[in-house]
Amino acid sequence: MAPRRSAGILLYRLAREEPEVLLGHMGGPFWARRDAGAWTIPKGEYGAGEEPEAAARREFEEELGVAPPEGDLVPLGDVRQSGGKVVTAFALCGDLDPAAVVPGTFTLEWPRGSGVTREFPELDRVAWFDLSRASEALVVAQRRFLDRLSVKSP
């Protein structure tokens, strides 16, 4: 069976000497009280018939409620997360006001086994991070994208 695949955009801006990256804190009850390792790039799953770049742009808008800034996407490659999902990321230089974000939502039975379904934001917070803070906050496998970004950014 082929692994599930996701694609996303690591938005960055140049602030002072070091880039800052835009990350989202994963929503829902599982992540509510976690910080380290609970942040992600805006991303989402795509199927065999869709190109990763198109999926990354679509998922950015679905997850954040705003279109990604104009610009060329720079490939950052793939990583395999601990659950087996393969994530393809692209870097994009641009700016975005976290206050403008209107996150997408998902439905989950919560509490588990209660028969009650609730809606949760896919990302409950969005913020800019310098690279060292982003390295602490990001899901472990996605931290490799930061190393690849620092090589590709001016």
Summary of the structure (lengths in Angstrom):
residues: 154
radius of gyration: 15.2
end to end distance: 39.6
largest distance: 51.6
contacts: 476
relative contact order: 0.28
helix: 23%
strand: 38%
